[in-house]
């Protein structure tokens, strides 16, 4: 990937990553599977694309949240999948 995280992504893909990152039940692992971005790269992309106050709010919501990390969730049954998310 380019030094500038997400620079090879279209604006529609960036918008979708932001949407997925804001969803409480969409894990960073799902974003990695679909777009190939690590959690750190998602955070960098969110920092670059959002206003500072919005980024701080999002970061506060996601930091340590079990639903954002599949390994911490402890469940697979009933996992939410958006209709526009790849299989």
PDB file with SEQRES, HELIX, SHEET and CRYST1 records, atoms N, CA, C and O in Angstrom:
SEQRES   1 A   87  UNK UNK UNK UNK UNK UNK UNK UNK UNK UNK UNK UNK UNK          
SEQRES   2 A   87  UNK UNK UNK UNK UNK UNK UNK UNK UNK UNK UNK UNK UNK          
SEQRES   3 A   87  UNK UNK UNK UNK UNK UNK UNK UNK UNK UNK UNK UNK UNK          
SEQRES   4 A   87  UNK UNK UNK UNK UNK UNK UNK UNK UNK UNK UNK UNK UNK          
SEQRES   5 A   87  UNK UNK UNK UNK UNK UNK UNK UNK UNK UNK UNK UNK UNK          
SEQRES   6 A   87  UNK UNK UNK UNK UNK UNK UNK UNK UNK UNK UNK UNK UNK          
SEQRES   7 A   87  UNK UNK UNK UNK UNK UNK UNK UNK UNK                          
HELIX    1 AA1 UNK A   11  UNK A   22  1                                  12    
HELIX    2 AA2 UNK A   28  UNK A   35  1                                   8    
HELIX    3 AA3 UNK A   39  UNK A   49  1                                  11    
HELIX    4 AA4 UNK A   52  UNK A   62  1                                  11    
HELIX    5 AA5 UNK A   66  UNK A   68  5                                   3    
HELIX    6 AA6 UNK A   70  UNK A   73  1                                   4    
CRYST1    1.000    1.000    1.000  90.00  90.00  90.00 P 1           1          
ATOM      1  N   UNK A   1       0.842  -1.186   0.000  1.00  0.00           N  
ATOM      2  CA  UNK A   1       0.000   0.000   0.000  1.00  0.00           C  
ATOM      3  C   UNK A   1       0.877   1.235   0.000  1.00  0.00           C  
ATOM      4  O   UNK A   1       1.987   1.224   0.531  1.00  0.00           O  
ATOM      5  N   UNK A   2       0.388   2.258  -0.578  1.00  0.00           N  
ATOM      6  CA  UNK A   2       1.070   3.540  -0.669  1.00  0.00           C  
ATOM      7  C   UNK A   2       1.381   4.075   0.727  1.00  0.00           C  
ATOM      8  O   UNK A   2       0.730   3.695   1.700  1.00  0.00           O  
ATOM      9  N   UNK A   3       2.384   4.965   0.825  1.00  0.00           N  
ATOM     10  CA  UNK A   3       2.722   5.576   2.112  1.00  0.00           C  
ATOM     11  C   UNK A   3       1.521   6.307   2.699  1.00  0.00           C  
ATOM     12  O   UNK A   3       1.338   6.336   3.916  1.00  0.00           O  
ATOM     13  N   UNK A   4       0.719   6.885   1.843  1.00  0.00           N  
ATOM     14  CA  UNK A   4      -0.484   7.580   2.311  1.00  0.00           C  
ATOM     15  C   UNK A   4      -1.613   6.562   2.331  1.00  0.00           C  
ATOM     16  O   UNK A   4      -2.100   6.152   1.278  1.00  0.00           O  
ATOM     17  N   UNK A   5      -2.028   6.155   3.512  1.00  0.00           N  
ATOM     18  CA  UNK A   5      -3.008   5.086   3.691  1.00  0.00           C  
ATOM     19  C   UNK A   5      -4.279   5.371   2.914  1.00  0.00           C  
ATOM     20  O   UNK A   5      -4.871   6.445   3.026  1.00  0.00           O  
ATOM     21  N   UNK A   6      -4.687   4.389   2.124  1.00  0.00           N  
ATOM     22  CA  UNK A   6      -5.934   4.497   1.386  1.00  0.00           C  
ATOM     23  C   UNK A   6      -5.856   5.324   0.129  1.00  0.00           C  
ATOM     24  O   UNK A   6      -6.884   5.594  -0.492  1.00  0.00           O  
ATOM     25  N   UNK A   7      -4.652   5.739  -0.270  1.00  0.00           N  
ATOM     26  CA  UNK A   7      -4.539   6.608  -1.441  1.00  0.00           C  
ATOM     27  C   UNK A   7      -4.893   5.887  -2.736  1.00  0.00           C  
ATOM     28  O   UNK A   7      -5.194   6.532  -3.741  1.00  0.00           O  
ATOM     29  N   UNK A   8      -4.861   4.557  -2.724  1.00  0.00           N  
ATOM     30  CA  UNK A   8      -5.230   3.806  -3.918  1.00  0.00           C  
ATOM     31  C   UNK A   8      -6.702   3.395  -3.921  1.00  0.00           C  
ATOM     32  O   UNK A   8      -7.141   2.641  -4.790  1.00  0.00           O  
ATOM     33  N   UNK A   9      -7.456   3.892  -2.948  1.00  0.00           N  
ATOM     34  CA  UNK A   9      -8.880   3.585  -2.845  1.00  0.00           C  
ATOM     35  C   UNK A   9      -9.700   4.681  -3.515  1.00  0.00           C  
ATOM     36  O   UNK A   9      -9.313   5.850  -3.507  1.00  0.00           O  
ATOM     37  N   UNK A  10     -10.835   4.294  -4.094  1.00  0.00           N  
ATOM     38  CA  UNK A  10     -11.741   5.293  -4.669  1.00  0.00           C  
ATOM     39  C   UNK A  10     -12.465   6.024  -3.544  1.00  0.00           C  
ATOM     40  O   UNK A  10     -12.468   5.570  -2.400  1.00  0.00           O  
ATOM     41  N   UNK A  11     -13.075   7.155  -3.874  1.00  0.00           N  
ATOM     42  CA  UNK A  11     -13.822   7.899  -2.852  1.00  0.00           C  
ATOM     43  C   UNK A  11     -14.991   7.070  -2.335  1.00  0.00           C  
ATOM     44  O   UNK A  11     -15.327   7.155  -1.154  1.00  0.00           O  
ATOM     45  N   UNK A  12     -15.617   6.268  -3.197  1.00  0.00           N  
ATOM     46  CA  UNK A  12     -16.724   5.407  -2.763  1.00  0.00           C  
ATOM     47  C   UNK A  12     -16.226   4.359  -1.765  1.00  0.00           C  
ATOM     48  O   UNK A  12     -16.917   4.055  -0.793  1.00  0.00           O  
ATOM     49  N   UNK A  13     -15.035   3.807  -1.999  1.00  0.00           N  
ATOM     50  CA  UNK A  13     -14.473   2.824  -1.066  1.00  0.00           C  
ATOM     51  C   UNK A  13     -14.116   3.480   0.263  1.00  0.00           C  
ATOM     52  O   UNK A  13     -14.361   2.903   1.323  1.00  0.00           O  
ATOM     53  N   UNK A  14     -13.547   4.664   0.217  1.00  0.00           N  
ATOM     54  CA  UNK A  14     -13.225   5.393   1.448  1.00  0.00           C  
ATOM     55  C   UNK A  14     -14.496   5.685   2.230  1.00  0.00           C  
ATOM     56  O   UNK A  14     -14.524   5.514   3.448  1.00  0.00           O  
ATOM     57  N   UNK A  15     -15.548   6.125   1.547  1.00  0.00           N  
ATOM     58  CA  UNK A  15     -16.833   6.393   2.201  1.00  0.00           C  
ATOM     59  C   UNK A  15     -17.379   5.128   2.853  1.00  0.00           C  
ATOM     60  O   UNK A  15     -17.910   5.181   3.962  1.00  0.00           O  
ATOM     61  N   UNK A  16     -17.252   3.997   2.175  1.00  0.00           N  
ATOM     62  CA  UNK A  16     -17.754   2.724   2.721  1.00  0.00           C  
ATOM     63  C   UNK A  16     -16.941   2.297   3.938  1.00  0.00           C  
ATOM     64  O   UNK A  16     -17.511   1.792   4.906  1.00  0.00           O  
ATOM     65  N   UNK A  17     -15.628   2.486   3.911  1.00  0.00           N  
ATOM     66  CA  UNK A  17     -14.793   2.148   5.064  1.00  0.00           C  
ATOM     67  C   UNK A  17     -15.194   3.005   6.257  1.00  0.00           C  
ATOM     68  O   UNK A  17     -15.304   2.498   7.373  1.00  0.00           O  
ATOM     69  N   UNK A  18     -15.413   4.292   6.034  1.00  0.00           N  
ATOM     70  CA  UNK A  18     -15.834   5.179   7.120  1.00  0.00           C  
ATOM     71  C   UNK A  18     -17.180   4.730   7.683  1.00  0.00           C  
ATOM     72  O   UNK A  18     -17.372   4.705   8.898  1.00  0.00           O  
ATOM     73  N   UNK A  19     -18.098   4.378   6.806  1.00  0.00           N  
ATOM     74  CA  UNK A  19     -19.409   3.900   7.245  1.00  0.00           C  
ATOM     75  C   UNK A  19     -19.263   2.630   8.086  1.00  0.00           C  
ATOM     76  O   UNK A  19     -19.868   2.511   9.151  1.00  0.00           O  
ATOM     77  N   UNK A  20     -18.463   1.692   7.604  1.00  0.00           N  
ATOM     78  CA  UNK A  20     -18.255   0.439   8.342  1.00  0.00           C  
ATOM     79  C   UNK A  20     -17.575   0.698   9.686  1.00  0.00           C  
ATOM     80  O   UNK A  20     -17.920   0.074  10.689  1.00  0.00           O  
ATOM     81  N   UNK A  21     -16.606   1.619   9.706  1.00  0.00           N  
ATOM     82  CA  UNK A  21     -15.892   1.914  10.945  1.00  0.00           C  
ATOM     83  C   UNK A  21     -16.809   2.537  11.992  1.00  0.00           C  
ATOM     84  O   UNK A  21     -16.623   2.310  13.187  1.00  0.00           O  
ATOM     85  N   UNK A  22     -17.794   3.318  11.561  1.00  0.00           N  
ATOM     86  CA  UNK A  22     -18.742   3.934  12.488  1.00  0.00           C  
ATOM     87  C   UNK A  22     -19.750   2.922  13.038  1.00  0.00           C  
ATOM     88  O   UNK A  22     -20.276   3.109  14.136  1.00  0.00           O  
ATOM     89  N   UNK A  23     -20.024   1.849  12.282  1.00  0.00           N  
ATOM     90  CA  UNK A  23     -20.991   0.850  12.741  1.00  0.00           C  
ATOM     91  C   UNK A  23     -20.420   0.095  13.936  1.00  0.00           C  
ATOM     92  O   UNK A  23     -19.315  -0.442  13.869  1.00  0.00           O  
ATOM     93  N   UNK A  24     -21.169   0.056  15.014  1.00  0.00           N  
ATOM     94  CA  UNK A  24     -20.688  -0.585  16.237  1.00  0.00           C  
ATOM     95  C   UNK A  24     -20.413  -2.068  16.055  1.00  0.00           C  
ATOM     96  O   UNK A  24     -19.476  -2.593  16.657  1.00  0.00           O  
ATOM     97  N   UNK A  25     -21.198  -2.751  15.249  1.00  0.00           N  
ATOM     98  CA  UNK A  25     -21.074  -4.201  15.147  1.00  0.00           C  
ATOM     99  C   UNK A  25     -20.194  -4.668  13.994  1.00  0.00           C  
ATOM    100  O   UNK A  25     -20.040  -5.875  13.802  1.00  0.00           O  
ATOM    101  N   UNK A  26     -19.618  -3.765  13.230  1.00  0.00           N  
ATOM    102  CA  UNK A  26     -18.703  -4.147  12.155  1.00  0.00           C  
ATOM    103  C   UNK A  26     -17.290  -4.117  12.717  1.00  0.00           C  
ATOM    104  O   UNK A  26     -16.824  -3.077  13.183  1.00  0.00           O  
ATOM    105  N   UNK A  27     -16.612  -5.251  12.671  1.00  0.00           N  
ATOM    106  CA  UNK A  27     -15.278  -5.347  13.263  1.00  0.00           C  
ATOM    107  C   UNK A  27     -14.208  -4.825  12.311  1.00  0.00           C  
ATOM    108  O   UNK A  27     -14.420  -4.715  11.104  1.00  0.00           O  
ATOM    109  N   UNK A  28     -13.053  -4.507  12.893  1.00  0.00           N  
ATOM    110  CA  UNK A  28     -11.901  -4.134  12.082  1.00  0.00           C  
ATOM    111  C   UNK A  28     -11.500  -5.300  11.182  1.00  0.00           C  
ATOM    112  O   UNK A  28     -10.984  -5.090  10.084  1.00  0.00           O  
ATOM    113  N   UNK A  29     -11.736  -6.522  11.644  1.00  0.00           N  
ATOM    114  CA  UNK A  29     -11.412  -7.703  10.847  1.00  0.00           C  
ATOM    115  C   UNK A  29     -12.251  -7.761   9.569  1.00  0.00           C  
ATOM    116  O   UNK A  29     -11.753  -8.171   8.520  1.00  0.00           O  
ATOM    117  N   UNK A  30     -13.509  -7.357   9.649  1.00  0.00           N  
ATOM    118  CA  UNK A  30     -14.370  -7.333   8.460  1.00  0.00           C  
ATOM    119  C   UNK A  30     -13.855  -6.298   7.459  1.00  0.00           C  
ATOM    120  O   UNK A  30     -13.892  -6.531   6.251  1.00  0.00           O  
ATOM    121  N   UNK A  31     -13.377  -5.159   7.957  1.00  0.00           N  
ATOM    122  CA  UNK A  31     -12.822  -4.137   7.086  1.00  0.00           C  
ATOM    123  C   UNK A  31     -11.532  -4.662   6.445  1.00  0.00           C  
ATOM    124  O   UNK A  31     -11.274  -4.411   5.267  1.00  0.00           O  
ATOM    125  N   UNK A  32     -10.734  -5.383   7.217  1.00  0.00           N  
ATOM    126  CA  UNK A  32      -9.494  -5.951   6.677  1.00  0.00           C  
ATOM    127  C   UNK A  32      -9.787  -6.962   5.573  1.00  0.00           C  
ATOM    128  O   UNK A  32      -9.122  -6.969   4.537  1.00  0.00           O  
ATOM    129  N   UNK A  33     -10.788  -7.819   5.800  1.00  0.00           N  
ATOM    130  CA  UNK A  33     -11.158  -8.813   4.796  1.00  0.00           C  
ATOM    131  C   UNK A  33     -11.624  -8.162   3.497  1.00  0.00           C  
ATOM    132  O   UNK A  33     -11.271  -8.614   2.408  1.00  0.00           O  
ATOM    133  N   UNK A  34     -12.403  -7.119   3.616  1.00  0.00           N  
ATOM    134  CA  UNK A  34     -12.989  -6.497   2.434  1.00  0.00           C  
ATOM    135  C   UNK A  34     -12.033  -5.539   1.719  1.00  0.00           C  
ATOM    136  O   UNK A  34     -12.012  -5.493   0.489  1.00  0.00           O  
ATOM    137  N   UNK A  35     -11.242  -4.773   2.480  1.00  0.00           N  
ATOM    138  CA  UNK A  35     -10.417  -3.725   1.875  1.00  0.00           C  
ATOM    139  C   UNK A  35      -8.917  -3.906   2.089  1.00  0.00           C  
ATOM    140  O   UNK A  35      -8.123  -3.173   1.500  1.00  0.00           O  
ATOM    141  N   UNK A  36      -8.515  -4.861   2.916  1.00  0.00           N  
ATOM    142  CA  UNK A  36      -7.095  -5.120   3.142  1.00  0.00           C  
ATOM    143  C   UNK A  36      -6.398  -4.110   4.036  1.00  0.00           C  
ATOM    144  O   UNK A  36      -5.172  -4.005   4.002  1.00  0.00           O  
ATOM    145  N   UNK A  37      -7.150  -3.364   4.837  1.00  0.00           N  
ATOM    146  CA  UNK A  37      -6.564  -2.368   5.731  1.00  0.00           C  
ATOM    147  C   UNK A  37      -6.480  -2.916   7.150  1.00  0.00           C  
ATOM    148  O   UNK A  37      -7.436  -3.511   7.648  1.00  0.00           O  
ATOM    149  N   UNK A  38      -5.344  -2.717   7.798  1.00  0.00           N  
ATOM    150  CA  UNK A  38      -5.188  -3.106   9.196  1.00  0.00           C  
ATOM    151  C   UNK A  38      -5.948  -2.107  10.072  1.00  0.00           C  
ATOM    152  O   UNK A  38      -6.308  -1.030   9.596  1.00  0.00           O  
ATOM    153  N   UNK A  39      -6.199  -2.440  11.337  1.00  0.00           N  
ATOM    154  CA  UNK A  39      -6.848  -1.466  12.218  1.00  0.00           C  
ATOM    155  C   UNK A  39      -6.092  -0.136  12.276  1.00  0.00           C  
ATOM    156  O   UNK A  39      -6.714   0.926  12.300  1.00  0.00           O  
ATOM    157  N   UNK A  40      -4.767  -0.184  12.298  1.00  0.00           N  
ATOM    158  CA  UNK A  40      -3.971   1.047  12.316  1.00  0.00           C  
ATOM    159  C   UNK A  40      -4.164   1.880  11.062  1.00  0.00           C  
ATOM    160  O   UNK A  40      -4.197   3.109  11.125  1.00  0.00           O  
ATOM    161  N   UNK A  41      -4.293   1.211   9.919  1.00  0.00           N  
ATOM    162  CA  UNK A  41      -4.521   1.922   8.669  1.00  0.00           C  
ATOM    163  C   UNK A  41      -5.918   2.525   8.626  1.00  0.00           C  
ATOM    164  O   UNK A  41      -6.110   3.611   8.080  1.00  0.00           O  
ATOM    165  N   UNK A  42      -6.900   1.820   9.203  1.00  0.00           N  
ATOM    166  CA  UNK A  42      -8.260   2.373   9.282  1.00  0.00           C  
ATOM    167  C   UNK A  42      -8.251   3.618  10.155  1.00  0.00           C  
ATOM    168  O   UNK A  42      -8.880   4.620   9.816  1.00  0.00           O  
ATOM    169  N   UNK A  43      -7.544   3.562  11.275  1.00  0.00           N  
ATOM    170  CA  UNK A  43      -7.463   4.714  12.169  1.00  0.00           C  
ATOM    171  C   UNK A  43      -6.805   5.892  11.449  1.00  0.00           C  
ATOM    172  O   UNK A  43      -7.271   7.025  11.560  1.00  0.00           O  
ATOM    173  N   UNK A  44      -5.723   5.627  10.710  1.00  0.00           N  
ATOM    174  CA  UNK A  44      -5.045   6.698   9.967  1.00  0.00           C  
ATOM    175  C   UNK A  44      -5.968   7.295   8.906  1.00  0.00           C  
ATOM    176  O   UNK A  44      -6.000   8.512   8.722  1.00  0.00           O  
ATOM    177  N   UNK A  45      -6.712   6.447   8.214  1.00  0.00           N  
ATOM    178  CA  UNK A  45      -7.646   6.922   7.201  1.00  0.00           C  
ATOM    179  C   UNK A  45      -8.738   7.777   7.840  1.00  0.00           C  
ATOM    180  O   UNK A  45      -9.089   8.835   7.319  1.00  0.00           O  
ATOM    181  N   UNK A  46      -9.274   7.315   8.970  1.00  0.00           N  
ATOM    182  CA  UNK A  46     -10.322   8.072   9.663  1.00  0.00           C  
ATOM    183  C   UNK A  46      -9.775   9.429  10.137  1.00  0.00           C  
ATOM    184  O   UNK A  46     -10.459  10.448  10.039  1.00  0.00           O  
ATOM    185  N   UNK A  47      -8.558   9.432  10.642  1.00  0.00           N  
ATOM    186  CA  UNK A  47      -7.946  10.687  11.109  1.00  0.00           C  
ATOM    187  C   UNK A  47      -7.810  11.674   9.946  1.00  0.00           C  
ATOM    188  O   UNK A  47      -8.065  12.868  10.105  1.00  0.00           O  
ATOM    189  N   UNK A  48      -7.411  11.172   8.789  1.00  0.00           N  
ATOM    190  CA  UNK A  48      -7.206  12.026   7.619  1.00  0.00           C  
ATOM    191  C   UNK A  48      -8.523  12.531   7.031  1.00  0.00           C  
ATOM    192  O   UNK A  48      -8.596  13.677   6.585  1.00  0.00           O  
ATOM    193  N   UNK A  49      -9.557  11.701   7.024  1.00  0.00           N  
ATOM    194  CA  UNK A  49     -10.802  12.025   6.320  1.00  0.00           C  
ATOM    195  C   UNK A  49     -11.832  12.764   7.171  1.00  0.00           C  
ATOM    196  O   UNK A  49     -12.773  13.348   6.634  1.00  0.00           O  
ATOM    197  N   UNK A  50     -11.664  12.745   8.483  1.00  0.00           N  
ATOM    198  CA  UNK A  50     -12.679  13.328   9.354  1.00  0.00           C  
ATOM    199  C   UNK A  50     -12.194  14.625   9.994  1.00  0.00           C  
ATOM    200  O   UNK A  50     -10.995  14.892  10.068  1.00  0.00           O  
ATOM    201  N   UNK A  51     -13.153  15.419  10.453  1.00  0.00           N  
ATOM    202  CA  UNK A  51     -12.811  16.596  11.250  1.00  0.00           C  
ATOM    203  C   UNK A  51     -12.208  16.101  12.559  1.00  0.00           C  
ATOM    204  O   UNK A  51     -12.578  15.027  13.032  1.00  0.00           O  
ATOM    205  N   UNK A  52     -11.293  16.855  13.154  1.00  0.00           N  
ATOM    206  CA  UNK A  52     -10.674  16.405  14.410  1.00  0.00           C  
ATOM    207  C   UNK A  52     -11.679  16.044  15.501  1.00  0.00           C  
ATOM    208  O   UNK A  52     -11.496  15.050  16.204  1.00  0.00           O  
ATOM    209  N   UNK A  53     -12.731  16.835  15.649  1.00  0.00           N  
ATOM    210  CA  UNK A  53     -13.718  16.548  16.703  1.00  0.00           C  
ATOM    211  C   UNK A  53     -14.478  15.253  16.417  1.00  0.00           C  
ATOM    212  O   UNK A  53     -14.784  14.500  17.342  1.00  0.00           O  
ATOM    213  N   UNK A  54     -14.781  14.990  15.160  1.00  0.00           N  
ATOM    214  CA  UNK A  54     -15.473  13.745  14.790  1.00  0.00           C  
ATOM    215  C   UNK A  54     -14.557  12.548  14.993  1.00  0.00           C  
ATOM    216  O   UNK A  54     -14.999  11.497  15.457  1.00  0.00           O  
ATOM    217  N   UNK A  55     -13.278  12.702  14.648  1.00  0.00           N  
ATOM    218  CA  UNK A  55     -12.326  11.619  14.843  1.00  0.00           C  
ATOM    219  C   UNK A  55     -12.205  11.284  16.318  1.00  0.00           C  
ATOM    220  O   UNK A  55     -12.215  10.109  16.686  1.00  0.00           O  
ATOM    221  N   UNK A  56     -12.090  12.301  17.173  1.00  0.00           N  
ATOM    222  CA  UNK A  56     -11.974  12.066  18.620  1.00  0.00           C  
ATOM    223  C   UNK A  56     -13.203  11.346  19.151  1.00  0.00           C  
ATOM    224  O   UNK A  56     -13.079  10.453  19.989  1.00  0.00           O  
ATOM    225  N   UNK A  57     -14.386  11.719  18.680  1.00  0.00           N  
ATOM    226  CA  UNK A  57     -15.620  11.068  19.113  1.00  0.00           C  
ATOM    227  C   UNK A  57     -15.624   9.598  18.678  1.00  0.00           C  
ATOM    228  O   UNK A  57     -15.946   8.713  19.471  1.00  0.00           O  
ATOM    229  N   UNK A  58     -15.264   9.346  17.417  1.00  0.00           N  
ATOM    230  CA  UNK A  58     -15.225   7.975  16.900  1.00  0.00           C  
ATOM    231  C   UNK A  58     -14.194   7.152  17.659  1.00  0.00           C  
ATOM    232  O   UNK A  58     -14.470   6.018  18.053  1.00  0.00           O  
ATOM    233  N   UNK A  59     -13.018   7.712  17.865  1.00  0.00           N  
ATOM    234  CA  UNK A  59     -11.946   6.989  18.545  1.00  0.00           C  
ATOM    235  C   UNK A  59     -12.358   6.634  19.970  1.00  0.00           C  
ATOM    236  O   UNK A  59     -12.068   5.540  20.452  1.00  0.00           O  
ATOM    237  N   UNK A  60     -13.028   7.553  20.633  1.00  0.00           N  
ATOM    238  CA  UNK A  60     -13.512   7.286  21.986  1.00  0.00           C  
ATOM    239  C   UNK A  60     -14.521   6.145  22.014  1.00  0.00           C  
ATOM    240  O   UNK A  60     -14.552   5.357  22.959  1.00  0.00           O  
ATOM    241  N   UNK A  61     -15.337   6.061  20.984  1.00  0.00           N  
ATOM    242  CA  UNK A  61     -16.348   4.994  20.902  1.00  0.00           C  
ATOM    243  C   UNK A  61     -15.726   3.643  20.599  1.00  0.00           C  
ATOM    244  O   UNK A  61     -16.204   2.625  21.101  1.00  0.00           O  
ATOM    245  N   UNK A  62     -14.670   3.603  19.791  1.00  0.00           N  
ATOM    246  CA  UNK A  62     -14.126   2.323  19.336  1.00  0.00           C  
ATOM    247  C   UNK A  62     -13.007   1.790  20.210  1.00  0.00           C  
ATOM    248  O   UNK A  62     -12.756   0.584  20.211  1.00  0.00           O  
ATOM    249  N   UNK A  63     -12.340   2.634  20.940  1.00  0.00           N  
ATOM    250  CA  UNK A  63     -11.186   2.203  21.735  1.00  0.00           C  
ATOM    251  C   UNK A  63     -11.612   1.144  22.755  1.00  0.00           C  
ATOM    252  O   UNK A  63     -12.413   1.417  23.649  1.00  0.00           O  
ATOM    253  N   UNK A  64     -11.073  -0.056  22.611  1.00  0.00           N  
ATOM    254  CA  UNK A  64     -11.360  -1.136  23.546  1.00  0.00           C  
ATOM    255  C   UNK A  64     -12.719  -1.782  23.386  1.00  0.00           C  
ATOM    256  O   UNK A  64     -13.078  -2.654  24.178  1.00  0.00           O  
ATOM    257  N   UNK A  65     -13.486  -1.382  22.385  1.00  0.00           N  
ATOM    258  CA  UNK A  65     -14.819  -1.945  22.182  1.00  0.00           C  
ATOM    259  C   UNK A  65     -14.693  -3.373  21.664  1.00  0.00           C  
ATOM    260  O   UNK A  65     -14.052  -3.612  20.641  1.00  0.00           O  
ATOM    261  N   UNK A  66     -15.303  -4.319  22.368  1.00  0.00           N  
ATOM    262  CA  UNK A  66     -15.177  -5.729  22.002  1.00  0.00           C  
ATOM    263  C   UNK A  66     -15.768  -6.036  20.636  1.00  0.00           C  
ATOM    264  O   UNK A  66     -15.250  -6.903  19.933  1.00  0.00           O  
ATOM    265  N   UNK A  67     -16.823  -5.360  20.242  1.00  0.00           N  
ATOM    266  CA  UNK A  67     -17.454  -5.666  18.958  1.00  0.00           C  
ATOM    267  C   UNK A  67     -16.599  -5.244  17.777  1.00  0.00           C  
ATOM    268  O   UNK A  67     -16.849  -5.692  16.658  1.00  0.00           O  
ATOM    269  N   UNK A  68     -15.601  -4.398  17.984  1.00  0.00           N  
ATOM    270  CA  UNK A  68     -14.743  -3.974  16.878  1.00  0.00           C  
ATOM    271  C   UNK A  68     -13.597  -4.956  16.649  1.00  0.00           C  
ATOM    272  O   UNK A  68     -12.883  -4.846  15.652  1.00  0.00           O  
ATOM    273  N   UNK A  69     -13.412  -5.913  17.554  1.00  0.00           N  
ATOM    274  CA  UNK A  69     -12.338  -6.896  17.443  1.00  0.00           C  
ATOM    275  C   UNK A  69     -12.923  -8.295  17.584  1.00  0.00           C  
ATOM    276  O   UNK A  69     -13.353  -8.676  18.672  1.00  0.00           O  
ATOM    277  N   UNK A  70     -12.945  -9.060  16.506  1.00  0.00           N  
ATOM    278  CA  UNK A  70     -13.565 -10.388  16.503  1.00  0.00           C  
ATOM    279  C   UNK A  70     -12.984 -11.267  17.595  1.00  0.00           C  
ATOM    280  O   UNK A  70     -13.728 -12.011  18.233  1.00  0.00           O  
ATOM    281  N   UNK A  71     -11.688 -11.208  17.830  1.00  0.00           N  
ATOM    282  CA  UNK A  71     -11.048 -12.062  18.830  1.00  0.00           C  
ATOM    283  C   UNK A  71     -11.565 -11.776  20.240  1.00  0.00           C  
ATOM    284  O   UNK A  71     -11.527 -12.662  21.094  1.00  0.00           O  
ATOM    285  N   UNK A  72     -12.038 -10.583  20.497  1.00  0.00           N  
ATOM    286  CA  UNK A  72     -12.539 -10.224  21.827  1.00  0.00           C  
ATOM    287  C   UNK A  72     -14.030 -10.474  21.988  1.00  0.00           C  
ATOM    288  O   UNK A  72     -14.538 -10.487  23.109  1.00  0.00           O  
ATOM    289  N   UNK A  73     -14.738 -10.672  20.879  1.00  0.00           N  
ATOM    290  CA  UNK A  73     -16.200 -10.763  20.930  1.00  0.00           C  
ATOM    291  C   UNK A  73     -16.697 -12.019  21.610  1.00  0.00           C  
ATOM    292  O   UNK A  73     -17.604 -11.960  22.440  1.00  0.00           O  
ATOM    293  N   UNK A  74     -16.115 -13.151  21.268  1.00  0.00           N  
ATOM    294  CA  UNK A  74     -16.541 -14.394  21.884  1.00  0.00           C  
ATOM    295  C   UNK A  74     -17.822 -14.969  21.304  1.00  0.00           C  
ATOM    296  O   UNK A  74     -18.387 -15.892  21.892  1.00  0.00           O  
ATOM    297  N   UNK A  75     -18.299 -14.467  20.187  1.00  0.00           N  
ATOM    298  CA  UNK A  75     -19.479 -15.027  19.541  1.00  0.00           C  
ATOM    299  C   UNK A  75     -19.364 -14.874  18.043  1.00  0.00           C  
ATOM    300  O   UNK A  75     -18.742 -13.928  17.558  1.00  0.00           O  
ATOM    301  N   UNK A  76     -19.945 -15.777  17.320  1.00  0.00           N  
ATOM    302  CA  UNK A  76     -20.021 -15.691  15.857  1.00  0.00           C  
ATOM    303  C   UNK A  76     -21.470 -15.761  15.404  1.00  0.00           C  
ATOM    304  O   UNK A  76     -21.851 -15.120  14.424  1.00  0.00           O  
ATOM    305  N   UNK A  77     -22.280 -16.541  16.119  1.00  0.00           N  
ATOM    306  CA  UNK A  77     -23.683 -16.689  15.742  1.00  0.00           C  
ATOM    307  C   UNK A  77     -24.387 -15.358  15.949  1.00  0.00           C  
ATOM    308  O   UNK A  77     -24.229 -14.710  16.984  1.00  0.00           O  
ATOM    309  N   UNK A  78     -25.161 -14.961  14.958  1.00  0.00           N  
ATOM    310  CA  UNK A  78     -25.898 -13.709  15.072  1.00  0.00           C  
ATOM    311  C   UNK A  78     -25.084 -12.497  14.661  1.00  0.00           C  
ATOM    312  O   UNK A  78     -25.493 -11.362  14.904  1.00  0.00           O  
ATOM    313  N   UNK A  79     -23.932 -12.728  14.040  1.00  0.00           N  
ATOM    314  CA  UNK A  79     -23.102 -11.611  13.610  1.00  0.00           C  
ATOM    315  C   UNK A  79     -23.815 -10.830  12.530  1.00  0.00           C  
ATOM    316  O   UNK A  79     -24.313 -11.413  11.567  1.00  0.00           O  
ATOM    317  N   UNK A  80     -23.870  -9.536  12.676  1.00  0.00           N  
ATOM    318  CA  UNK A  80     -24.537  -8.669  11.711  1.00  0.00           C  
ATOM    319  C   UNK A  80     -23.668  -8.511  10.469  1.00  0.00           C  
ATOM    320  O   UNK A  80     -22.456  -8.328  10.579  1.00  0.00           O  
ATOM    321  N   UNK A  81     -24.271  -8.581   9.303  1.00  0.00           N  
ATOM    322  CA  UNK A  81     -23.566  -8.328   8.042  1.00  0.00           C  
ATOM    323  C   UNK A  81     -24.442  -7.419   7.202  1.00  0.00           C  
ATOM    324  O   UNK A  81     -25.583  -7.754   6.886  1.00  0.00           O  
ATOM    325  N   UNK A  82     -23.905  -6.281   6.848  1.00  0.00           N  
ATOM    326  CA  UNK A  82     -24.612  -5.325   6.019  1.00  0.00           C  
ATOM    327  C   UNK A  82     -24.842  -5.924   4.631  1.00  0.00           C  
ATOM    328  O   UNK A  82     -24.008  -6.685   4.143  1.00  0.00           O  
ATOM    329  N   UNK A  83     -25.956  -5.590   3.998  1.00  0.00           N  
ATOM    330  CA  UNK A  83     -26.282  -6.140   2.684  1.00  0.00           C  
ATOM    331  C   UNK A  83     -25.278  -5.717   1.621  1.00  0.00           C  
ATOM    332  O   UNK A  83     -25.137  -6.407   0.611  1.00  0.00           O  
ATOM    333  N   UNK A  84     -24.577  -4.607   1.815  1.00  0.00           N  
ATOM    334  CA  UNK A  84     -23.596  -4.165   0.818  1.00  0.00           C  
ATOM    335  C   UNK A  84     -22.176  -4.656   1.133  1.00  0.00           C  
ATOM    336  O   UNK A  84     -21.235  -4.357   0.398  1.00  0.00           O  
ATOM    337  N   UNK A  85     -22.030  -5.410   2.228  1.00  0.00           N  
ATOM    338  CA  UNK A  85     -20.725  -5.946   2.606  1.00  0.00           C  
ATOM    339  C   UNK A  85     -20.433  -7.206   1.802  1.00  0.00           C  
ATOM    340  O   UNK A  85     -21.314  -8.046   1.616  1.00  0.00           O  
ATOM    341  N   UNK A  86     -19.197  -7.339   1.325  1.00  0.00           N  
ATOM    342  CA  UNK A  86     -18.824  -8.526   0.562  1.00  0.00           C  
ATOM    343  C   UNK A  86     -18.893  -9.768   1.438  1.00  0.00           C  
ATOM    344  O   UNK A  86     -18.718  -9.686   2.654  1.00  0.00           O  
ATOM    345  N   UNK A  87     -19.151 -10.931   0.815  1.00  0.00           N  
ATOM    346  CA  UNK A  87     -19.206 -12.197   1.569  1.00  0.00           C  
ATOM    347  C   UNK A  87     -17.840 -12.643   2.004  1.00  0.00           C  
ATOM    348  O   UNK A  87     -17.706 -13.685   2.647  1.00  0.00           O  
TER     349      UNK A  87                                                      
END                                                                             
